[in-house]
Amino acid sequence: MHKCAAVTVAFQHITFGLLLFASMLSNSAVPITIAVSNYHPYNNEQGQGLVSDLYRAAFAEVDQPITIITTPIRRGVSMLLNGQIDALSSGNMFAQGAQRELITWTPTFKVTMASFFLKPGPHAPHPLTSLSDLRDYRVGSVVNSTALDLYALHNIEATQLQTPDQLLHMTQRSRLDYFNVTLLSGLLLIDKHYPDSWQQFDQHPWYTDDPGLSFLRGDTKALKLKARYEIGLAKIKENGRYLQILEAYWGKGNVPKLALPVELQPYGVDRIDPSRFHARNRDSSGKLIETP
């Protein structure tokens, strides 16, 4: 048998085996409920967004129907621990203390935290080298940000506002020197509010978090569901669907390596091209609208 044909047949056998195993783990006909928090463009009040798209695609690969609901993240943690939902998006980022011992999660996507500022920036011409460089500047962050503990560690006093939109406007009016949000969220905010003057902003990426889909540890049904999800997630990484979903928000050929899982980073770029990101038609979730 030709080598390529043999590899194809072997892969088909492995795929069939995985799907058969997945179908045996639980009854896929019963919809499951996933709770997400409203954080554009990852999820919104309508259950749409980049991460919601990843969940739907992964579970579709194992024929598992899902329902996505939106809830404040702290309430979502309680709902997961009380068995009111089947899974929680980013629960590993917000469960605290003993709560973390009660959940298990599958890393699903990456978010890069970045500091946005007006050009040329308070530090110009000296670039930022560490978070400590922000110590003597007016820094803004959304309330309950996972970065707040890190700022405290570097003795940074951050002004906390309710929405990223407020942070952007405060920075544009020179009332803040930097505002810190995820890289994708900040770029889309600028695109939304200042589509004709996005060139006046720049950003400095800092670090990457790995939010995941969280399940209740020790619960047999939840662990079976987690196993099925991991099979579906592996499938969309392999068949290209994962990258397609990210490109629907970042743009084709414009996904930063920092936003990709390790195995897909060869398809990413070191730094996005802002001219290919901004001033493009998007729907309410932040997804690009294809034009003829």
C-alpha positions as CSV (number, residue, x, y, z in Angstrom):
1,M,0.0,0.0,0.0
2,H,1.2,3.5,-0.8
3,K,2.6,5.2,2.3
4,C,0.2,8.2,2.1
5,A,-2.8,5.9,1.6
6,A,-1.7,3.8,4.6
7,V,-1.5,6.9,6.8
8,T,-4.9,8.1,5.7
9,V,-6.5,4.7,6.5
10,A,-4.7,4.7,9.9
11,F,-6.0,8.2,10.6
12,Q,-9.5,7.2,9.7
13,H,-9.4,4.2,12.0
14,I,-8.1,6.4,14.9
15,T,-10.8,9.0,14.2
16,F,-13.6,6.4,14.1
17,G,-12.3,5.0,17.4
18,L,-12.2,8.3,19.1
19,L,-15.7,9.2,18.0
20,L,-17.0,5.7,19.0
21,F,-15.4,6.2,22.4
22,A,-16.9,9.7,22.7
23,S,-20.4,8.4,21.9
24,M,-20.1,5.8,24.6
25,L,-19.2,8.3,27.3
26,S,-22.6,9.9,27.6
27,N,-25.9,10.4,26.0
28,S,-25.3,13.1,23.4
29,A,-29.0,13.7,22.7
30,V,-29.4,15.7,25.9
31,P,-28.3,19.3,25.6
32,I,-25.9,20.5,28.2
33,T,-25.7,24.1,29.6
34,I,-22.5,26.2,29.5
35,A,-22.3,29.5,31.4
36,V,-20.2,32.3,30.0
37,S,-19.6,35.9,31.2
38,N,-20.2,38.9,29.1
39,Y,-16.8,40.0,27.9
40,H,-16.6,41.2,24.3
41,P,-15.6,39.7,21.9
42,Y,-15.2,36.4,23.6
43,N,-18.8,36.1,24.8
44,N,-21.8,38.5,24.8
45,E,-25.3,38.6,26.3
46,Q,-26.6,36.7,23.3
47,G,-24.2,33.9,23.8
48,Q,-22.2,34.8,20.8
49,G,-18.5,35.5,20.5
50,L,-15.1,33.9,19.8
51,V,-15.1,31.5,22.7
52,S,-18.7,30.6,22.3
53,D,-17.9,29.7,18.7
54,L,-15.1,27.4,19.9
55,Y,-17.4,25.6,22.3
56,R,-20.1,25.1,19.7
57,A,-17.6,23.8,17.1
58,A,-15.8,21.4,19.5
59,F,-19.1,19.9,20.9
60,A,-20.5,19.7,17.3
61,E,-17.6,17.3,16.5
62,V,-18.9,14.8,19.1
63,D,-22.6,15.5,18.3
64,Q,-23.3,17.1,21.7
65,P,-25.9,19.9,21.6
66,I,-25.3,22.8,24.0
67,T,-27.1,25.8,25.4
68,I,-25.0,28.8,26.3
69,I,-26.2,31.2,29.0
70,T,-24.7,34.5,30.1
71,T,-24.1,35.2,33.8
72,P,-21.7,37.2,36.0
73,I,-18.6,35.1,36.5
74,R,-18.8,34.9,40.3
75,R,-22.4,33.7,40.1
76,G,-21.3,31.2,37.4
77,V,-18.7,29.7,39.8
78,S,-21.5,29.2,42.4
79,M,-23.8,27.7,39.7
80,L,-21.1,25.2,38.7
81,L,-20.4,24.1,42.3
82,N,-24.1,23.8,43.0
83,G,-24.7,21.6,39.9
84,Q,-27.0,24.2,38.2
85,I,-24.9,24.2,35.0
86,D,-22.7,21.5,33.3
87,A,-19.7,23.7,32.5
88,L,-18.4,27.2,33.1
89,S,-16.2,29.2,30.8
90,S,-13.0,30.6,32.4
91,G,-14.0,29.2,35.8
92,N,-10.3,28.3,36.4
93,M,-9.5,32.1,36.3
94,F,-12.0,33.2,38.9
95,A,-12.6,30.3,41.3
96,Q,-10.9,31.2,44.6
97,G,-9.3,29.3,47.4
98,A,-11.0,26.0,48.2
99,Q,-13.3,26.5,45.1
100,R,-10.4,25.6,42.8
101,E,-10.0,22.2,44.4
102,L,-13.6,21.4,43.4
103,I,-13.2,22.1,39.7
104,T,-11.2,20.7,36.8
105,W,-10.7,22.4,33.4
106,T,-9.6,22.0,29.9
107,P,-7.4,24.9,28.6
108,T,-9.2,26.2,25.5
109,F,-8.0,29.6,24.4
110,K,-5.4,32.2,25.1
111,V,-5.9,35.8,26.1
112,T,-3.0,38.3,26.0
113,M,-3.2,41.2,28.4
114,A,-2.0,44.5,27.0
115,S,-1.5,48.1,28.1
116,F,-3.0,50.6,25.6
117,F,-1.9,54.2,25.4
118,L,-2.0,57.3,23.2
119,K,1.1,57.7,21.0
120,P,3.8,58.5,21.6
121,G,3.1,57.3,25.1
122,P,4.2,58.6,28.5
123,H,7.4,56.6,28.3
124,A,8.5,57.7,24.8
125,P,11.1,57.3,23.6
126,H,11.9,54.7,26.3
127,P,9.8,51.5,25.8
128,L,8.2,49.6,28.6
129,T,10.2,46.6,29.8
130,S,8.2,45.3,32.8
131,L,5.0,45.9,34.6
132,S,6.9,47.8,37.3
133,D,7.4,50.5,34.7
134,L,3.8,51.4,35.1
135,R,4.1,52.2,38.9
136,D,4.3,55.9,38.6
137,Y,1.6,56.3,36.0
138,R,-2.2,56.5,35.9
139,V,-3.3,53.0,35.1
140,G,-6.8,51.8,34.5
141,S,-8.4,48.4,34.7
142,V,-11.9,46.8,34.7
143,V,-13.2,45.7,38.1
144,N,-12.6,42.1,39.0
145,S,-9.8,41.8,36.4
146,T,-7.5,38.9,36.9
147,A,-4.6,41.3,36.5
148,L,-5.4,43.2,39.7
149,D,-3.4,40.8,41.9
150,L,-0.5,41.2,39.6
151,Y,-0.6,45.0,39.7
152,A,-0.7,44.8,43.5
153,L,2.4,42.6,43.4
154,H,4.2,45.4,41.5
155,N,2.8,48.2,43.7
156,I,0.6,49.6,40.9
157,E,-2.5,51.4,42.0
158,A,-5.0,50.9,39.2
159,T,-8.2,52.9,38.7
160,Q,-11.0,50.4,38.4
161,L,-13.9,51.2,36.1
162,Q,-16.9,49.1,35.2
163,T,-16.3,48.8,31.5
164,P,-13.4,48.7,29.0
165,D,-15.2,51.4,27.1
166,Q,-14.8,53.8,30.0
167,L,-11.1,53.0,30.2
168,L,-10.6,53.8,26.5
169,H,-12.4,57.1,26.7
170,M,-10.4,58.1,29.8
171,T,-7.2,57.3,28.0
172,Q,-8.2,59.2,24.9
173,R,-8.9,62.3,27.0
174,S,-5.5,61.9,28.7
175,R,-7.1,61.2,32.1
176,L,-5.3,57.8,32.1
177,D,-1.9,57.0,30.8
178,Y,-2.6,53.3,30.2
179,F,-5.6,51.1,30.2
180,N,-5.2,47.3,30.5
181,V,-7.5,44.9,28.8
182,T,-7.0,41.9,26.6
183,L,-5.3,42.7,23.3
184,L,-8.2,41.7,21.1
185,S,-10.8,43.5,23.3
186,G,-8.7,46.7,23.3
187,L,-8.2,46.7,19.5
188,L,-12.0,46.1,18.9
189,L,-12.8,48.9,21.4
190,I,-10.7,51.3,19.4
191,D,-12.2,50.1,16.2
192,K,-15.7,50.7,17.6
193,H,-15.2,54.2,19.1
194,Y,-12.4,55.7,17.0
195,P,-12.6,53.9,13.6
196,D,-11.1,56.9,11.8
197,S,-8.3,57.7,14.3
198,W,-7.1,54.2,15.5
199,Q,-3.6,55.3,14.5
200,Q,-3.3,57.5,17.6
201,F,-3.3,54.4,19.9
202,D,-0.6,51.8,20.5
203,Q,-0.3,48.9,22.9
204,H,2.3,46.8,24.7
205,P,1.4,43.1,25.2
206,W,2.4,41.8,28.7
207,Y,1.5,38.2,29.4
208,T,-0.9,35.4,28.3
209,D,-3.5,33.6,30.4
210,D,-5.0,30.2,29.5
211,P,-8.7,30.3,30.4
212,G,-10.5,27.0,30.0
213,L,-13.9,25.3,30.1
214,S,-14.4,24.2,33.7
215,F,-16.2,21.2,35.1
216,L,-17.1,19.9,38.5
217,R,-14.3,17.6,39.8
218,G,-15.4,14.2,41.1
219,D,-18.7,14.3,39.2
220,T,-18.9,11.2,36.9
221,K,-21.1,12.9,34.3
222,A,-19.0,16.0,34.3
223,L,-15.8,14.1,33.8
224,K,-17.3,12.1,30.9
225,L,-18.4,15.4,29.4
226,K,-14.9,16.8,29.8
227,A,-13.5,13.9,28.0
228,R,-15.9,14.3,25.1
229,Y,-15.1,18.0,24.9
230,E,-11.4,17.3,24.7
231,I,-11.9,15.0,21.8
232,G,-13.9,17.6,20.0
233,L,-11.4,20.4,20.8
234,A,-8.6,18.2,19.4
235,K,-10.6,17.7,16.2
236,I,-11.2,21.4,15.5
237,K,-7.5,22.1,16.0
238,E,-6.6,19.3,13.6
239,N,-9.2,20.1,10.9
240,G,-8.5,23.8,10.7
241,R,-11.8,25.0,12.3
242,Y,-10.1,26.4,15.4
243,L,-7.9,28.7,13.3
244,Q,-10.8,29.7,11.1
245,I,-12.7,30.8,14.1
246,L,-9.9,33.0,15.4
247,E,-9.3,34.4,11.9
248,A,-13.0,35.4,11.8
249,Y,-12.1,38.0,14.5
250,W,-8.4,38.8,13.9
251,G,-8.4,38.5,10.1
252,K,-7.0,35.9,7.9
253,G,-3.3,35.6,8.3
254,N,-3.3,38.2,11.1
255,V,-3.7,36.0,14.2
256,P,-0.9,36.6,16.7
257,K,1.1,33.6,17.9
258,L,0.3,34.6,21.5
259,A,-3.4,33.9,20.8
260,L,-2.8,30.4,19.5
261,P,-2.2,27.1,21.2
262,V,1.3,25.8,20.9
263,E,0.5,23.4,18.1
264,L,-1.0,26.1,15.9
265,Q,1.5,28.9,16.6
266,P,3.4,28.3,13.3
267,Y,0.2,29.7,11.6
268,G,0.4,32.9,13.6
269,V,2.2,36.2,13.3
270,D,4.6,37.8,15.7
271,R,2.8,41.1,15.6
272,I,-0.6,41.9,14.0
273,D,-0.9,44.3,11.1
274,P,-3.3,47.0,12.5
275,S,-4.1,48.3,9.0
276,R,-5.6,44.8,8.3
277,F,-7.5,44.7,11.5
278,H,-9.1,48.1,11.8
279,A,-11.8,49.8,9.7
280,R,-13.5,46.6,8.6
281,N,-17.1,45.6,8.7
282,R,-18.0,43.5,11.8
283,D,-21.2,42.2,13.4
284,S,-22.2,42.9,17.0
285,S,-20.1,40.1,18.3
286,G,-16.9,41.5,16.7
287,K,-16.8,38.9,14.0
288,L,-15.7,40.1,10.5
289,I,-18.4,40.3,7.9
290,E,-17.3,39.0,4.6
291,T,-17.9,41.3,1.7
292,P,-18.2,40.1,-1.9
